Amino acid sequence: MPPLARYPYLYVPGKSKEHSKPMPIQATSKIWHNGNLIPWEQANIHVMSHVVHYGSSVFEGIRCYGQPKGSAVFRLPEHMQRLLDSAKIYRMEIPYTLDELCAAVVDVIEANEVAPCYIRPIVLRGYGEIGVSPKGSPIEVYIANFPWGKYVAGQGGADVCISSWNRLAPNTMPALAKAGANYMNSQLIRMEADINGYVEGIALDVNGLISEGSGENVFVVRNGVIYTPQLGNSALSGITRDSAIAIARHLGYTVSEQPIPREMLYIADEVFFTGTAAEVTPIRSVDRIVIGDGKPGVPGDRSSSQGWKSGEITRKIGDEFLGIANGLKPDRFGWLTPVKVNAAQPASA
């Protein structure tokens, strides 16, 4: 492969191999619905359900990782607490406790015997009323799990852009709620990036400061200090974001949550995404401006670990994150919930 130019090539329609990567759902056997395990094909809603017309849902994305022996869900209580918080913001009364929801996740994974996997709990307003007011529409809770691979494409780092679509202003829709309706904005960001040949877009907030990707939090490294937008910049309170901050501080790095101007991305030493689906994904370029020397720290990649320290911080955080998630390093933060399923792809050093 030729060396990466300072300004990567312009997108030629039909020539990109990495953007718009299909991610089909692989059906499993059971889905948890309102306290019962039902067949996958029976997990249906009516076309006149409130959620279909008004986007009235909140959800989570969680990963279960293969361990050397068995499997484990990563930060399950934190994810389900955020689900409860999102529902509370939208006045959706979930008739299950935190412990009951966590137990339901374990139940559906063990019933399907699929690990590693992605887990999708969703709370929605169902069939009842057609008006904007959700009163009279029942609350439905579903939890599904299925195999799912890499979310952000890009071997050797992702090439991303600043989106023309801003994140929502704080007084329009609550960014702290992981709501289905918020992801209409995310779809615009992702589709715009895709059609222009990037694998992802980064949105700015209403004040023109860095907010987040379409489905990821953003971190910037400069002069050994790690920066990430504060939640007031319309960024989701990411579980993986919190994990990366905890790991970075454990490793001795300074982490600052603060407003970050757009141009900070261009002059950064390293930039990376975090998210349940994205995990820790290094960014190679922003707006076709290469980050650092264009050799981002890909977690698990040792081919470039000798002779320079390019991407060192991203790589260290990613390695620690994946090491803990896959049971290859001590669960020093108490983040893993074991499940009784032998992983189809057991973790190995």
VOPAGU-2260 file (C-alpha; in pm, 1 decimal, decimal comma):
REM VOPAGU-2260
SITE   aa  ch    i         X         Y         Z
SITE  MET   A    0       0,0       0,0       0,0
SITE  PRO   A    1     146,4     343,5     -92,0
SITE  PRO   A    2     211,3     585,5     194,4
SITE  LEU   A    3     -85,2     800,0     296,8
SITE  ALA   A    4     -71,2    1147,5     141,3
SITE  ARG   A    5    -113,9    1449,3     361,7
SITE  TYR   A    6    -454,4    1500,6     202,0
SITE  PRO   A    7    -602,9    1159,7     112,9
SITE  TYR   A    8    -755,9    1103,8    -229,5
SITE  LEU   A    9   -1092,3    1248,4    -315,6
SITE  TYR   A   10   -1382,7    1006,8    -311,9
SITE  VAL   A   11   -1474,2     849,9    -644,6
SITE  PRO   A   12   -1826,7     700,9    -641,5
SITE  GLY   A   13   -1818,8     323,3    -657,9
SITE  LYS   A   14   -1447,6     297,9    -571,5
SITE  SER   A   15   -1454,8     297,5    -191,8
SITE  LYS   A   16   -1419,3     -45,6     -32,8
SITE  GLU   A   17   -1485,9      50,6     327,1
SITE  HIS   A   18   -1780,0     289,0     344,7
SITE  SER   A   19   -2140,1     168,3     371,4
SITE  LYS   A   20   -2041,8    -173,2     505,3
SITE  PRO   A   21   -2353,9    -392,8     531,7
SITE  MET   A   22   -2435,2    -509,1     883,3
SITE  PRO   A   23   -2726,0    -755,8     852,0
SITE  ILE   A   24   -2899,8    -883,8    1164,4
SITE  GLN   A   25   -2847,7   -1252,7    1231,3
SITE  ALA   A   26   -3164,7   -1391,9    1386,2
SITE  THR   A   27   -3140,1   -1590,4    1708,0
SITE  SER   A   28   -3401,1   -1812,1    1872,5
SITE  LYS   A   29   -3560,3   -1603,5    2149,8
SITE  ILE   A   30   -3634,6   -1241,7    2239,5
SITE  TRP   A   31   -3727,7   -1127,5    2590,3
SITE  HIS   A   32   -4061,9    -941,8    2587,5
SITE  ASN   A   33   -4229,1    -805,7    2899,2
SITE  GLY   A   34   -4096,6   -1082,5    3120,0
SITE  ASN   A   35   -4127,2   -1374,8    2878,6
SITE  LEU   A   36   -3899,4   -1536,7    2623,1
SITE  ILE   A   37   -4081,2   -1549,9    2289,7
SITE  PRO   A   38   -3975,4   -1681,5    1946,3
SITE  TRP   A   39   -3772,0   -1430,3    1743,2
SITE  GLU   A   40   -4027,6   -1425,4    1460,1
SITE  GLN   A   41   -4311,7   -1340,0    1700,0
SITE  ALA   A   42   -4149,3   -1020,4    1829,9
SITE  ASN   A   43   -4374,4    -790,2    1625,6
SITE  ILE   A   44   -4548,0    -457,5    1674,9
SITE  HIS   A   45   -4850,2    -306,1    1500,3
SITE  VAL   A   46   -4788,8     -52,6    1223,4
SITE  MET   A   47   -5007,6     192,3    1415,5
SITE  SER   A   48   -4792,5     170,8    1728,0
SITE  HIS   A   49   -4700,5     510,6    1870,6
SITE  VAL   A   50   -4327,2     443,8    1823,7
SITE  VAL   A   51   -4366,5     400,9    1447,7
SITE  HIS   A   52   -4521,7     744,8    1403,4
SITE  TYR   A   53   -4339,9     951,9    1664,2
SITE  GLY   A   54   -4011,2     775,5    1741,8
SITE  SER   A   55   -4111,1     716,9    2103,8
SITE  SER   A   56   -3846,7     467,6    2212,3
SITE  VAL   A   57   -3535,4     450,8    2426,6
SITE  PHE   A   58   -3276,8     178,8    2391,2
SITE  GLU   A   59   -2932,9      45,9    2477,2
SITE  GLY   A   60   -2647,5    -123,9    2296,8
SITE  ILE   A   61   -2446,7    -372,2    2504,6
SITE  ARG   A   62   -2176,6    -626,7    2422,7
SITE  CYS   A   63   -2115,7    -971,9    2560,2
SITE  TYR   A   64   -1755,3   -1085,2    2514,1
SITE  GLY   A   65   -1602,5   -1429,2    2494,3
SITE  GLN   A   66   -1375,5   -1514,6    2785,4
SITE  PRO   A   67   -1104,6   -1781,2    2812,7
SITE  LYS   A   68   -1372,1   -1976,1    3001,5
SITE  GLY   A   69   -1732,0   -1879,5    2928,9
SITE  SER   A   70   -1858,6   -1528,8    2844,3
SITE  ALA   A   71   -1937,4   -1199,5    3017,6
SITE  VAL   A   72   -2147,0    -889,4    2956,8
SITE  PHE   A   73   -1956,5    -560,3    2970,5
SITE  ARG   A   74   -2090,7    -304,8    3221,0
SITE  LEU   A   75   -2442,8    -446,1    3223,1
SITE  PRO   A   76   -2579,0    -254,7    3529,7
SITE  GLU   A   77   -2452,7      78,1    3395,0
SITE  HIS   A   78   -2621,0      19,4    3060,4
SITE  MET   A   79   -2951,8     -79,2    3213,5
SITE  GLN   A   80   -2943,2     214,8    3454,5
SITE  ARG   A   81   -2899,2     445,9    3155,5
SITE  LEU   A   82   -3200,9     276,9    2995,7
SITE  LEU   A   83   -3403,8     353,9    3307,2
SITE  ASP   A   84   -3272,7     711,6    3308,4
SITE  SER   A   85   -3362,7     761,7    2941,3
SITE  ALA   A   86   -3712,3     629,6    3005,2
SITE  LYS   A   87   -3755,6     859,1    3306,3
SITE  ILE   A   88   -3660,6    1164,8    3100,6
SITE  TYR   A   89   -3933,4    1074,6    2850,9
SITE  ARG   A   90   -4186,6     988,2    3125,1
SITE  MET   A   91   -4192,5     621,7    3027,2
SITE  GLU   A   92   -4263,2     406,9    3332,8
SITE  ILE   A   93   -4072,3      78,3    3299,9
SITE  PRO   A   94   -4237,7    -184,8    3522,4
SITE  TYR   A   95   -3908,1    -361,2    3595,0
SITE  THR   A   96   -3627,1    -290,4    3838,5
SITE  LEU   A   97   -3261,2    -256,8    3748,3
SITE  ASP   A   98   -3191,3    -605,9    3882,8
SITE  GLU   A   99   -3480,8    -754,7    3685,1
SITE  LEU   A  100   -3361,8    -595,8    3361,6
SITE  CYS   A  101   -3005,6    -718,1    3416,4
SITE  ALA   A  102   -3134,8   -1068,0    3488,5
SITE  ALA   A  103   -3342,1   -1054,2    3167,7
SITE  VAL   A  104   -3029,7    -982,1    2962,8
SITE  VAL   A  105   -2852,8   -1282,1    3112,4
SITE  ASP   A  106   -3163,8   -1497,1    3052,9
SITE  VAL   A  107   -3190,9   -1416,2    2683,6
SITE  ILE   A  108   -2818,4   -1470,3    2619,5
SITE  GLU   A  109   -2825,1   -1805,3    2794,4
SITE  ALA   A  110   -3149,0   -1906,4    2619,5
SITE  ASN   A  111   -3002,8   -1832,1    2276,7
SITE  GLU   A  112   -2657,3   -1969,3    2364,7
SITE  VAL   A  113   -2496,4   -1704,2    2143,3
SITE  ALA   A  114   -2173,0   -1539,1    2255,3
SITE  PRO   A  115   -1994,0   -1318,4    2184,2
SITE  CYS   A  116   -2290,1   -1105,1    2087,9
SITE  TYR   A  117   -2450,6    -764,0    2075,5
SITE  ILE   A  118   -2750,3    -698,8    2301,4
SITE  ARG   A  119   -3030,8    -457,1    2215,3
SITE  PRO   A  120   -3279,6    -369,6    2491,2
SITE  ILE   A  121   -3552,9    -133,9    2370,9
SITE  VAL   A  122   -3845,0      30,2    2548,6
SITE  LEU   A  123   -4116,9     164,4    2322,1
SITE  ARG   A  124   -4467,5     304,9    2325,9
SITE  GLY   A  125   -4693,2      54,5    2155,9
SITE  TYR   A  126   -5040,4      37,0    2004,2
SITE  GLY   A  127   -5299,3     257,6    2175,6
SITE  GLU   A  128   -5314,8     622,6    2069,8
SITE  ILE   A  129   -5244,9     799,3    1739,0
SITE  GLY   A  130   -5207,4    1152,3    1877,3
SITE  VAL   A  131   -4874,3    1306,9    1967,1
SITE  SER   A  132   -4953,3    1263,4    2335,2
SITE  PRO   A  133   -4843,5     911,9    2431,6
SITE  LYS   A  134   -5109,8     875,4    2701,6
SITE  GLY   A  135   -5290,4     548,1    2650,2
SITE  SER   A  136   -5008,0     379,6    2457,1
SITE  PRO   A  137   -4865,8      80,4    2647,0
SITE  ILE   A  138   -4498,1      50,5    2737,9
SITE  GLU   A  139   -4336,3    -250,5    2572,1
SITE  VAL   A  140   -3992,6    -383,1    2671,7
SITE  TYR   A  141   -3790,9    -607,7    2440,9
SITE  ILE   A  142   -3437,1    -747,4    2473,2
SITE  ALA   A  143   -3266,5    -921,4    2181,1
SITE  ASN   A  144   -2914,5   -1053,5    2128,1
SITE  PHE   A  145   -2733,3   -1154,8    1811,7
SITE  PRO   A  146   -2382,4   -1178,8    1662,8
SITE  TRP   A  147   -2242,5    -846,7    1542,8
SITE  GLY   A  148   -1897,3    -747,0    1425,5
SITE  LYS   A  149   -1694,0    -432,1    1369,7
SITE  TYR   A  150   -1902,6    -113,1    1348,0
SITE  VAL   A  151   -1663,3     152,3    1214,6
SITE  ALA   A  152   -1480,3      36,3     901,7
SITE  GLY   A  153   -1120,3     119,7     826,1
SITE  GLN   A  154    -813,0     -96,5     849,8
SITE  GLY   A  155    -537,2     106,3    1010,2
SITE  GLY   A  156    -772,5     379,7    1130,7
SITE  ALA   A  157   -1092,2     547,9    1015,9
SITE  ASP   A  158   -1114,3     837,9     771,8
SITE  VAL   A  159   -1391,1    1069,0     895,5
SITE  CYS   A  160   -1534,1    1415,4     828,7
SITE  ILE   A  161   -1696,7    1702,5    1011,0
SITE  SER   A  162   -2066,9    1680,1     932,5
SITE  SER   A  163   -2274,5    1969,0     805,9
SITE  TRP   A  164   -2543,6    1845,6    1043,7
SITE  ASN   A  165   -2515,6    1975,0    1401,8
SITE  ARG   A  166   -2614,7    1786,6    1711,5
SITE  LEU   A  167   -2940,4    1896,8    1870,2
SITE  ALA   A  168   -2940,3    2205,0    2090,8
SITE  PRO   A  169   -2977,2    2119,4    2462,0
SITE  ASN   A  170   -3325,2    2269,6    2485,2
SITE  THR   A  171   -3466,1    2085,7    2183,6
SITE  MET   A  172   -3421,8    1714,6    2263,2
SITE  PRO   A  173   -3233,1    1572,4    2563,1
SITE  ALA   A  174   -2893,3    1438,1    2457,5
SITE  LEU   A  175   -2855,5    1243,3    2782,5
SITE  ALA   A  176   -3144,0    1018,3    2678,8
SITE  LYS   A  177   -3049,7     741,3    2436,7
SITE  ALA   A  178   -3372,3     783,3    2242,0
SITE  GLY   A  179   -3462,4     639,8    1905,1
SITE  ALA   A  180   -3576,4     979,3    1777,0
SITE  ASN   A  181   -3229,7    1128,0    1836,7
SITE  TYR   A  182   -3088,0     884,0    1585,6
SITE  MET   A  183   -3270,9    1045,5    1294,0
SITE  ASN   A  184   -3005,2    1314,5    1338,6
SITE  SER   A  185   -2741,8    1040,1    1352,1
SITE  GLN   A  186   -2870,9     890,9    1028,1
SITE  LEU   A  187   -2823,5    1222,6     847,6
SITE  ILE   A  188   -2466,5    1246,6     979,2
SITE  ARG   A  189   -2381,2     889,6     878,7
SITE  MET   A  190   -2544,8     904,2     534,4
SITE  GLU   A  191   -2371,7    1230,8     448,1
SITE  ALA   A  192   -2035,8    1086,6     549,8
SITE  ASP   A  193   -2100,2     768,9     352,7
SITE  ILE   A  194   -2199,2     937,4      29,3
SITE  ASN   A  195   -1886,0    1152,3      44,5
SITE  GLY   A  196   -1657,1     854,0      94,4
SITE  TYR   A  197   -1593,6     871,8     468,7
SITE  VAL   A  198   -1667,1     593,8     715,9
SITE  GLU   A  199   -1817,5     826,4     978,0
SITE  GLY   A  200   -1902,2    1187,7    1053,9
SITE  ILE   A  201   -1832,9    1401,0    1359,8
SITE  ALA   A  202   -2104,6    1648,2    1452,7
SITE  LEU   A  203   -2056,0    1988,7    1610,6
SITE  ASP   A  204   -2293,0    2126,2    1871,1
SITE  VAL   A  205   -2510,5    2436,0    1830,3
SITE  ASN   A  206   -2209,7    2655,4    1919,8
SITE  GLY   A  207   -1977,3    2496,1    1663,2
SITE  LEU   A  208   -1782,1    2291,0    1917,4
SITE  ILE   A  209   -1708,6    1920,3    1883,8
SITE  SER   A  210   -1994,7    1704,5    2006,1
SITE  GLU   A  211   -1971,4    1337,7    1895,8
SITE  GLY   A  212   -1995,3    1099,0    1604,7
SITE  SER   A  213   -2324,3     959,3    1478,8
SITE  GLY   A  214   -2298,0     682,1    1736,0
SITE  GLU   A  215   -1965,0     735,1    1914,5
SITE  ASN   A  216   -1794,7     966,7    2159,1
SITE  VAL   A  217   -1477,7    1146,2    2047,1
SITE  PHE   A  218   -1138,9    1175,3    2220,8
SITE  VAL   A  219    -848,2    1400,2    2120,6
SITE  VAL   A  220    -486,3    1356,8    2233,2
SITE  ARG   A  221    -240,0    1646,1    2221,8
SITE  ASN   A  222      93,6    1674,7    2400,3
SITE  GLY   A  223      15,9    1373,9    2616,1
SITE  VAL   A  224    -316,7    1510,0    2748,0
SITE  ILE   A  225    -647,7    1345,3    2657,2
SITE  TYR   A  226    -946,8    1568,9    2585,5
SITE  THR   A  227   -1311,5    1478,5    2532,1
SITE  PRO   A  228   -1620,5    1700,6    2495,6
SITE  GLN   A  229   -1817,4    1756,3    2811,7
SITE  LEU   A  230   -2176,2    1631,9    2825,6
SITE  GLY   A  231   -2296,1    1990,7    2790,1
SITE  ASN   A  232   -2176,8    1977,9    2427,8
SITE  SER   A  233   -2481,8    1759,2    2346,7
SITE  ALA   A  234   -2276,6    1441,0    2381,1
SITE  LEU   A  235   -2423,7    1114,9    2505,6
SITE  SER   A  236   -2301,8     994,4    2843,2
SITE  GLY   A  237   -2131,0     694,7    2684,8
SITE  ILE   A  238   -2055,7     386,5    2891,9
SITE  THR   A  239   -1744,9     314,5    2682,2
SITE  ARG   A  240   -1654,4     683,7    2710,7
SITE  ASP   A  241   -1662,0     650,3    3088,4
SITE  SER   A  242   -1460,8     327,3    3063,2
SITE  ALA   A  243   -1193,4     493,9    2848,3
SITE  ILE   A  244   -1164,7     782,2    3095,8
SITE  ALA   A  245   -1126,4     540,6    3388,0
SITE  ILE   A  246    -865,2     335,2    3201,0
SITE  ALA   A  247    -671,2     643,7    3091,0
SITE  ARG   A  248    -654,0     777,0    3444,0
SITE  HIS   A  249    -554,9     434,5    3575,0
SITE  LEU   A  250    -269,7     436,4    3321,4
SITE  GLY   A  251    -154,9     773,0    3455,4
SITE  TYR   A  252    -283,7    1005,0    3181,2
SITE  THR   A  253    -452,4    1340,2    3239,6
SITE  VAL   A  254    -808,7    1350,4    3101,2
SITE  SER   A  255    -991,7    1679,9    3056,3
SITE  GLU   A  256   -1364,5    1698,9    2980,4
SITE  GLN   A  257   -1406,4    2039,8    2820,0
SITE  PRO   A  258   -1533,4    2226,5    2513,7
SITE  ILE   A  259   -1312,4    2144,9    2212,5
SITE  PRO   A  260   -1295,1    2358,8    1894,7
SITE  ARG   A  261   -1314,4    2187,7    1557,4
SITE  GLU   A  262    -959,7    2277,0    1455,0
SITE  MET   A  263    -821,4    2086,7    1755,1
SITE  LEU   A  264    -891,5    1770,2    1556,8
SITE  TYR   A  265    -661,2    1879,6    1273,8
SITE  ILE   A  266    -360,3    1948,2    1495,4
SITE  ALA   A  267    -410,8    1656,8    1735,8
SITE  ASP   A  268    -148,7    1388,9    1788,8
SITE  GLU   A  269    -421,2    1122,7    1808,9
SITE  VAL   A  270    -799,8    1107,7    1776,3
SITE  PHE   A  271   -1021,1     811,6    1853,9
SITE  PHE   A  272   -1384,6     707,0    1886,9
SITE  THR   A  273   -1537,2     510,1    2172,1
SITE  GLY   A  274   -1870,6     331,8    2186,2
SITE  THR   A  275   -2026,0      -4,4    2262,2
SITE  ALA   A  276   -2038,9     -90,2    1892,6
SITE  ALA   A  277   -1720,4      98,2    1796,7
SITE  GLU   A  278   -1524,3      -5,3    2110,3
SITE  VAL   A  279   -1197,0     195,6    2078,3
SITE  THR   A  280   -1150,7     295,1    1713,7
SITE  PRO   A  281    -851,7     509,0    1606,9
SITE  ILE   A  282    -912,4     788,2    1356,5
SITE  ARG   A  283    -657,7     829,4    1076,6
SITE  SER   A  284    -783,8    1150,3     916,1
SITE  VAL   A  285   -1047,1    1421,8     959,2
SITE  ASP   A  286   -1167,1    1612,4     652,0
SITE  ARG   A  287    -880,3    1441,0     464,3
SITE  ILE   A  288    -626,6    1602,3     697,1
SITE  VAL   A  289    -408,6    1326,5     840,0
SITE  ILE   A  290    -389,1    1300,9    1218,8
SITE  GLY   A  291     -28,0    1302,7    1340,8
SITE  ASP   A  292     182,2    1091,4    1106,3
SITE  GLY   A  293    -114,3     890,3     980,5
SITE  LYS   A  294     -20,7     582,0    1186,4
SITE  PRO   A  295    -295,8     559,3    1447,4
SITE  GLY   A  296    -276,0     327,0    1745,8
SITE  VAL   A  297    -484,0      27,5    1647,6
SITE  PRO   A  298    -560,5    -184,3    1958,5
SITE  GLY   A  299    -388,4    -521,4    1937,1
SITE  ASP   A  300    -159,2    -416,4    1650,3
SITE  ARG   A  301     205,7    -462,4    1743,2
SITE  SER   A  302     346,4    -422,2    1392,6
SITE  SER   A  303     413,8     -52,2    1445,2
SITE  SER   A  304     491,0     -52,7    1816,3
SITE  GLN   A  305     868,7     -34,4    1773,6
SITE  GLY   A  306    1069,0     269,1    1666,6
SITE  TRP   A  307     808,9     541,6    1728,6
SITE  LYS   A  308     523,8     625,1    1964,4
SITE  SER   A  309     263,0     712,8    1704,3
SITE  GLY   A  310     -82,0     630,3    1839,4
SITE  GLU   A  311      63,3     506,3    2167,3
SITE  ILE   A  312    -212,3     639,6    2394,0
SITE  THR   A  313    -498,1     515,0    2175,4
SITE  ARG   A  314    -333,9     174,2    2151,0
SITE  LYS   A  315    -275,8     145,7    2526,9
SITE  ILE   A  316    -633,0     243,5    2613,5
SITE  GLY   A  317    -772,8      10,6    2347,7
SITE  ASP   A  318    -556,7    -280,0    2457,3
SITE  GLU   A  319    -657,0    -236,4    2821,0
SITE  PHE   A  320   -1024,6    -204,7    2727,8
SITE  LEU   A  321   -1027,4    -517,1    2511,0
SITE  GLY   A  322    -809,0    -703,6    2757,7
SITE  ILE   A  323   -1058,6    -645,2    3038,6
SITE  ALA   A  324   -1363,2    -708,8    2817,4
SITE  ASN   A  325   -1220,7   -1037,4    2688,6
SITE  GLY   A  326   -1104,7   -1158,3    3029,2
SITE  LEU   A  327    -737,0   -1141,7    2937,8
SITE  LYS   A  328    -660,1    -875,8    3199,3
SITE  PRO   A  329    -789,4    -840,8    3555,8
SITE  ASP   A  330   -1142,0    -701,7    3590,1
SITE  ARG   A  331    -999,6    -429,5    3814,1
SITE  PHE   A  332   -1310,2    -210,1    3786,9
SITE  GLY   A  333   -1573,6    -483,0    3834,5
SITE  TRP   A  334   -1720,5    -434,6    3487,6
SITE  LEU   A  335   -1802,8    -794,5    3386,9
SITE  THR   A  336   -2123,0    -992,4    3444,1
SITE  PRO   A  337   -2066,4   -1363,9    3371,2
SITE  VAL   A  338   -2311,2   -1565,4    3160,3
SITE  LYS   A  339   -2322,7   -1941,8    3127,8
SITE  VAL   A  340   -2247,8   -1964,3    2756,7
SITE  ASN   A  341   -1927,1   -2100,3    2608,1
SITE  ALA   A  342   -1806,6   -1847,8    2353,7
SITE  ALA   A  343   -1802,3   -1957,3    1991,1
SITE  GLN   A  344   -1486,2   -1744,8    1959,2
SITE  PRO   A  345   -1304,9   -1784,5    2291,2
SITE  ALA   A  346   -1071,5   -1502,5    2383,3
SITE  SER   A  347    -696,8   -1568,4    2356,6
SITE  ALA   A  348    -384,5   -1369,0    2426,8
